[in-house]
């Protein structure tokens, strides 16, 4: 069953966006990944059998606070989307960049 997942992720820099896209693209069952939203803070994932909760948890661990915004099944017999809010985690972007910054 093909599904579309929209996850809002705190990605203040291009490096964080790249990291998020790579993480999601490496997940099994993912067909396409895109960045959306006015602030470029949403990751749109289309795939078969993708575990949205596991994906959001991985983004929280590796990138920063993540929240599932939309789950939509693209099957003909099922319509509409389900919303499942997730608890945000504290951001680590600034701390991670400070630890790896040169000079």
C-alpha atoms as an extended CHARMM CRD file, in Angstrom:
* protein
*
       103  EXT
         1         1  UNK       CA              0.0000000000        0.0000000000        0.0000000000  PROA      1               0.0000000000
         2         2  UNK       CA              1.5550000000        3.2750000000       -1.1240000000  PROA      2               0.0000000000
         3         3  UNK       CA              1.4840000000        6.0540000000        1.4500000000  PROA      3               0.0000000000
         4         4  UNK       CA              2.4960000000        9.6800000000        1.7550000000  PROA      4               0.0000000000
         5         5  UNK       CA              4.0210000000       10.8660000000        5.0330000000  PROA      5               0.0000000000
         6         6  UNK       CA              4.7030000000       14.5050000000        5.9040000000  PROA      6               0.0000000000
         7         7  UNK       CA              7.0400000000       15.0710000000        8.8640000000  PROA      7               0.0000000000
         8         8  UNK       CA              7.9010000000       18.4960000000       10.2130000000  PROA      8               0.0000000000
         9         9  UNK       CA             11.5600000000       18.5390000000       11.2530000000  PROA      9               0.0000000000
        10        10  UNK       CA             13.5730000000       21.3920000000       12.7400000000  PROA      10              0.0000000000
        11        11  UNK       CA             16.2710000000       21.8960000000       10.0880000000  PROA      11              0.0000000000
        12        12  UNK       CA             17.8490000000       25.3440000000       10.4710000000  PROA      12              0.0000000000
        13        13  UNK       CA             20.7080000000       24.7830000000        8.0210000000  PROA      13              0.0000000000
        14        14  UNK       CA             21.4100000000       23.0790000000        4.6890000000  PROA      14              0.0000000000
        15        15  UNK       CA             23.6250000000       20.5230000000        6.3920000000  PROA      15              0.0000000000
        16        16  UNK       CA             20.7030000000       19.3760000000        8.5690000000  PROA      16              0.0000000000
        17        17  UNK       CA             18.4050000000       19.1870000000        5.5270000000  PROA      17              0.0000000000
        18        18  UNK       CA             20.9510000000       17.0700000000        3.6770000000  PROA      18              0.0000000000
        19        19  UNK       CA             21.3270000000       14.7740000000        6.6750000000  PROA      19              0.0000000000
        20        20  UNK       CA             17.5420000000       14.3780000000        6.9750000000  PROA      20              0.0000000000
        21        21  UNK       CA             17.1090000000       13.5980000000        3.2690000000  PROA      21              0.0000000000
        22        22  UNK       CA             19.9160000000       11.0250000000        3.3260000000  PROA      22              0.0000000000
        23        23  UNK       CA             18.4760000000        9.3430000000        6.4220000000  PROA      23              0.0000000000
        24        24  UNK       CA             14.9770000000        9.1020000000        4.9590000000  PROA      24              0.0000000000
        25        25  UNK       CA             16.1840000000        7.9910000000        1.5080000000  PROA      25              0.0000000000
        26        26  UNK       CA             18.1690000000        5.1330000000        3.0790000000  PROA      26              0.0000000000
        27        27  UNK       CA             15.0350000000        3.7880000000        4.7890000000  PROA      27              0.0000000000
        28        28  UNK       CA             13.5460000000        0.6420000000        3.2760000000  PROA      28              0.0000000000
        29        29  UNK       CA             10.4010000000        1.0490000000        1.1870000000  PROA      29              0.0000000000
        30        30  UNK       CA             10.9190000000        4.7440000000        0.4020000000  PROA      30              0.0000000000
        31        31  UNK       CA             10.2630000000        5.6860000000       -3.2430000000  PROA      31              0.0000000000
        32        32  UNK       CA             10.7350000000        9.4630000000       -3.1050000000  PROA      32              0.0000000000
        33        33  UNK       CA             11.7510000000       12.1800000000       -0.6460000000  PROA      33              0.0000000000
        34        34  UNK       CA             11.2370000000       15.9320000000       -0.9410000000  PROA      34              0.0000000000
        35        35  UNK       CA             11.5450000000       19.0860000000        1.1650000000  PROA      35              0.0000000000
        36        36  UNK       CA              8.3740000000       21.1800000000        1.4500000000  PROA      36              0.0000000000
        37        37  UNK       CA              6.9470000000       24.0860000000        3.4010000000  PROA      37              0.0000000000
        38        38  UNK       CA              7.6280000000       27.8130000000        3.3500000000  PROA      38              0.0000000000
        39        39  UNK       CA             10.4310000000       27.4440000000        5.8840000000  PROA      39              0.0000000000
        40        40  UNK       CA             11.7130000000       24.2550000000        4.1830000000  PROA      40              0.0000000000
        41        41  UNK       CA             10.9920000000       22.4070000000        7.4170000000  PROA      41              0.0000000000
        42        42  UNK       CA              8.8760000000       19.5080000000        6.1540000000  PROA      42              0.0000000000
        43        43  UNK       CA             10.0410000000       16.1980000000        4.7130000000  PROA      43              0.0000000000
        44        44  UNK       CA              7.5640000000       14.5480000000        2.3240000000  PROA      44              0.0000000000
        45        45  UNK       CA              8.0690000000       10.7910000000        1.9720000000  PROA      45              0.0000000000
        46        46  UNK       CA              6.2700000000        8.5040000000       -0.5010000000  PROA      46              0.0000000000
        47        47  UNK       CA              6.7360000000        4.7600000000       -0.2110000000  PROA      47              0.0000000000
        48        48  UNK       CA              5.3780000000        1.2940000000        0.4910000000  PROA      48              0.0000000000
        49        49  UNK       CA              5.2550000000       -0.0530000000        4.0410000000  PROA      49              0.0000000000
        50        50  UNK       CA              7.2550000000        2.7890000000        5.6090000000  PROA      50              0.0000000000
        51        51  UNK       CA              6.9530000000        2.9130000000        9.3940000000  PROA      51              0.0000000000
        52        52  UNK       CA              6.2060000000        6.5890000000       10.0800000000  PROA      52              0.0000000000
        53        53  UNK       CA              6.8160000000        6.3800000000       13.8310000000  PROA      53              0.0000000000
        54        54  UNK       CA             10.2140000000        4.7180000000       13.3720000000  PROA      54              0.0000000000
        55        55  UNK       CA             11.1080000000        7.2710000000       10.6930000000  PROA      55              0.0000000000
        56        56  UNK       CA             10.1660000000       10.2080000000       12.9430000000  PROA      56              0.0000000000
        57        57  UNK       CA             12.1390000000        8.6730000000       15.8220000000  PROA      57              0.0000000000
        58        58  UNK       CA             15.2360000000        8.2950000000       13.6410000000  PROA      58              0.0000000000
        59        59  UNK       CA             14.9220000000       11.9230000000       12.4980000000  PROA      59              0.0000000000
        60        60  UNK       CA             14.6240000000       13.0350000000       16.1470000000  PROA      60              0.0000000000
        61        61  UNK       CA             17.7870000000       11.1270000000       17.0760000000  PROA      61              0.0000000000
        62        62  UNK       CA             19.8950000000       12.2300000000       14.1100000000  PROA      62              0.0000000000
        63        63  UNK       CA             18.5730000000       15.6840000000       13.1120000000  PROA      63              0.0000000000
        64        64  UNK       CA             16.3550000000       17.3160000000       15.7340000000  PROA      64              0.0000000000
        65        65  UNK       CA             12.7360000000       17.7410000000       16.8300000000  PROA      65              0.0000000000
        66        66  UNK       CA             10.3380000000       15.9520000000       14.4670000000  PROA      66              0.0000000000
        67        67  UNK       CA              6.5560000000       15.7660000000       14.3670000000  PROA      67              0.0000000000
        68        68  UNK       CA              4.3270000000       13.6980000000       12.0780000000  PROA      68              0.0000000000
        69        69  UNK       CA              2.0230000000       16.1550000000       10.3230000000  PROA      69              0.0000000000
        70        70  UNK       CA              0.1630000000       13.9330000000        7.8700000000  PROA      70              0.0000000000
        71        71  UNK       CA             -0.2690000000       10.2750000000        6.9610000000  PROA      71              0.0000000000
        72        72  UNK       CA             -2.1630000000        9.6440000000        3.7430000000  PROA      72              0.0000000000
        73        73  UNK       CA             -2.8040000000        6.3160000000        2.0830000000  PROA      73              0.0000000000
        74        74  UNK       CA             -2.7570000000        6.5300000000       -1.6910000000  PROA      74              0.0000000000
        75        75  UNK       CA             -4.7340000000        3.3030000000       -2.1860000000  PROA      75              0.0000000000
        76        76  UNK       CA             -8.0390000000        3.5760000000       -4.0710000000  PROA      76              0.0000000000
        77        77  UNK       CA            -10.0910000000        1.7700000000       -1.4250000000  PROA      77              0.0000000000
        78        78  UNK       CA             -8.8610000000        3.9630000000        1.4490000000  PROA      78              0.0000000000
        79        79  UNK       CA             -9.2830000000        7.7030000000        1.5050000000  PROA      79              0.0000000000
        80        80  UNK       CA             -8.3740000000       10.5520000000        3.8070000000  PROA      80              0.0000000000
        81        81  UNK       CA             -5.4110000000       10.9610000000        6.0530000000  PROA      81              0.0000000000
        82        82  UNK       CA             -4.7310000000       10.1620000000        9.6570000000  PROA      82              0.0000000000
        83        83  UNK       CA             -2.9590000000       12.5590000000       11.9400000000  PROA      83              0.0000000000
        84        84  UNK       CA             -0.6840000000       11.2610000000       14.6660000000  PROA      84              0.0000000000
        85        85  UNK       CA              1.1350000000       13.9450000000       16.6740000000  PROA      85              0.0000000000
        86        86  UNK       CA              4.5140000000       13.0750000000       18.1220000000  PROA      86              0.0000000000
        87        87  UNK       CA              6.2600000000       14.6530000000       21.0910000000  PROA      87              0.0000000000
        88        88  UNK       CA              9.1160000000       16.9350000000       20.0380000000  PROA      88              0.0000000000
        89        89  UNK       CA             12.5950000000       16.3100000000       21.3800000000  PROA      89              0.0000000000
        90        90  UNK       CA             15.0860000000       19.0360000000       22.3330000000  PROA      90              0.0000000000
        91        91  UNK       CA             17.1400000000       20.3320000000       19.3940000000  PROA      91              0.0000000000
        92        92  UNK       CA             20.8050000000       19.4910000000       19.0830000000  PROA      92              0.0000000000
        93        93  UNK       CA             21.7300000000       21.3020000000       15.8960000000  PROA      93              0.0000000000
        94        94  UNK       CA             23.7650000000       24.1150000000       17.4630000000  PROA      94              0.0000000000
        95        95  UNK       CA             25.5550000000       21.7840000000       19.8800000000  PROA      95              0.0000000000
        96        96  UNK       CA             26.3860000000       19.3030000000       17.1330000000  PROA      96              0.0000000000
        97        97  UNK       CA             27.7570000000       22.0070000000       14.8490000000  PROA      97              0.0000000000
        98        98  UNK       CA             29.7700000000       23.6040000000       17.6810000000  PROA      98              0.0000000000
        99        99  UNK       CA             31.4270000000       20.2700000000       18.4820000000  PROA      99              0.0000000000
       100       100  UNK       CA             32.4880000000       19.6980000000       14.8660000000  PROA      100             0.0000000000
       101       101  UNK       CA             33.3010000000       23.2950000000       13.8770000000  PROA      101             0.0000000000
       102       102  UNK       CA             36.8300000000       24.0050000000       12.6530000000  PROA      102             0.0000000000
       103       103  UNK       CA             38.6860000000       27.0660000000       13.8980000000  PROA      103             0.0000000000
